Each structure stands twice: as structure tokens, then as C-alpha cells.
Amino acid sequence: MASVYDRNNIFARILRGEIPCAKVYEDEYVLAFRDIQPQAPVHVLVIPKGEYVSLDDFTATAPDAAQAAFLKAVGKIARDLGLAETGYRILANHGVDAHQEVAHFHVHIFGGKFLGRMLPKS
């Protein structure tokens, strides 16, 4: 995974308002929006408002306030979307082996149906 942040990645462009999104939440530290290719009835992407390539980068370099705000936002968004009672999955990919497609740290929130196993049996 590249450790240099690409300021032209799609999430950076969404944060700058160059590309529209179906926003579900925004605060000083976080933007959340619906995925354009949803993998579940509810599929939301949560991104920090900063130049972080991965979770590793975010936890190593983001201020404590940004990290706390991000985690609290994920929980609030899931509750606001009505997922807390039935359950939901959060996923963050890191690097090539995990198939991270956009080199801007982000978390997927999936829900709205029974999601089954997280990974296939080995």
C-alpha cells in the first residue's frame, strides 16, 4: 500500500465537493455517504476529513480527537440507520491483500439483512 496520500483519489475529490455523494452524516471530522455499488440494503462509507491512506496511517498520525470522533460517528450512523438492534458489519480494508481499492482510509457499514459469514471457510 502506498504510504503517500494521493490528493486526487475519489474520496479526496468527494471531500472537496468535486464529486457529489448521497450524504448520510457529516461533522468536523467525518463524512459518511451511501456506496454507489451497495453490497447490502444498507451500505455506507465513512471517511475521515484528512489525508490518511489506511487505518494504520490514521491511528498512527491522526489527532486523538479525530480518532475518537471517527469511532463515535460510526456508531451513531449505524444507530441512525436503524441497524443497532438487528446488527451490522463494519469493514476496513488495508493494502493489496485486503483489496483496498481507494487509498483513503474508510470504513464500510453493511446492514439491513442477514449478512452471513464474514469470510468463506478455509
C-alpha positions in Angstrom: 0.0 0.0 0.0 1.3 3.4 -0.9 2.2 5.5 2.1 2.0 8.7 0.1 -1.5 10.2 0.0 -3.0 10.7 -3.5 -4.9 14.0 -3.3 -6.8 13.1 -6.5 -8.4 9.8 -5.1 -12.1 9.7 -5.4 -12.7 10.3 -1.6 -10.5 13.4 -1.6 -12.5 14.7 -4.6 -15.8 14.0 -2.7 -14.4 15.8 0.3 -13.6 18.8 -1.9 -17.1 18.8 -3.4 -15.9 17.9 -6.9 -17.9 14.7 -6.9 -21.4 14.5 -5.4 -22.4 11.9 -2.8 -25.5 10.8 -1.1 -24.5 12.1 2.3 -25.9 10.5 5.5 -23.7 12.2 8.1 -21.1 14.9 8.4 -19.3 16.7 11.2 -16.0 18.4 11.7 -14.0 15.2 11.3 -16.1 12.8 9.3 -18.2 12.4 6.1 -20.4 9.4 5.5 -22.3 8.6 2.4 -24.1 5.8 0.6 -21.9 3.5 -1.6 -22.7 3.8 -5.3 -22.4 0.0 -5.7 -24.1 -1.3 -2.5 -23.3 -4.8 -1.3 -26.2 -4.9 1.2 -29.5 -3.0 1.6 -27.6 -0.5 3.7 -24.0 0.2 2.6 -22.4 3.4 3.9 -18.8 4.6 3.6 -17.4 6.6 6.5 -14.3 8.6 5.8 -12.2 10.9 7.9 -11.7 14.5 6.7 -7.9 14.2 6.5 -5.2 12.7 4.3 -5.0 9.2 5.7 -4.1 6.3 3.5 -5.2 3.5 5.8 -6.3 2.6 9.3 -2.6 2.1 10.2 -1.8 5.6 9.0 -4.9 7.1 10.7 -4.2 5.6 14.1 -0.5 6.5 13.9 -0.9 10.1 12.8 -4.4 11.5 13.3 -5.1 13.6 16.4 -6.8 11.8 19.3 -9.9 14.0 18.8 -10.2 12.9 15.1 -9.8 9.2 16.0 -12.4 9.4 18.8 -14.8 11.4 16.6 -14.5 8.8 13.8 -15.3 5.9 16.0 -18.2 7.7 17.7 -19.6 8.6 14.2 -19.5 5.0 13.0 -21.7 4.0 16.0 -24.0 7.0 15.6 -24.5 6.4 11.9 -25.4 2.7 12.5 -27.9 3.7 15.2 -29.4 6.4 13.0 -29.8 4.0 10.1 -31.7 1.6 12.4 -29.0 -1.1 12.4 -28.1 -1.3 16.0 -30.9 -3.7 17.0 -30.6 -6.3 14.3 -26.9 -6.0 13.7 -24.4 -4.7 11.2 -20.9 -5.2 10.0 -18.0 -2.7 9.7 -15.1 -3.4 7.4 -11.9 -1.6 6.7 -9.5 -2.9 4.1 -5.8 -2.3 4.3 -3.5 -2.9 1.4 -3.3 -5.1 -1.6 -4.0 -8.4 0.2 -7.2 -7.0 1.6 -8.2 -5.5 -1.7 -8.2 -1.8 -0.6 -9.5 -0.1 -3.7 -9.2 3.6 -2.6 -6.1 4.7 -0.8 -8.0 6.9 1.7 -8.9 5.3 5.0 -12.5 4.4 5.1 -14.9 2.1 6.9 -17.9 0.3 5.2 -21.0 -0.2 7.3 -23.2 -3.0 6.0 -26.6 -4.0 7.2 -30.3 -4.3 6.5 -30.3 -8.1 6.0 -28.6 -11.3 7.4 -25.0 -10.9 6.2 -23.8 -14.5 6.7 -20.2 -15.4 7.4 -17.6 -12.7 7.1 -15.1 -14.9 5.2 -15.6 -18.2 3.5 -14.5 -21.3 5.3 -10.9 -22.2 4.6 
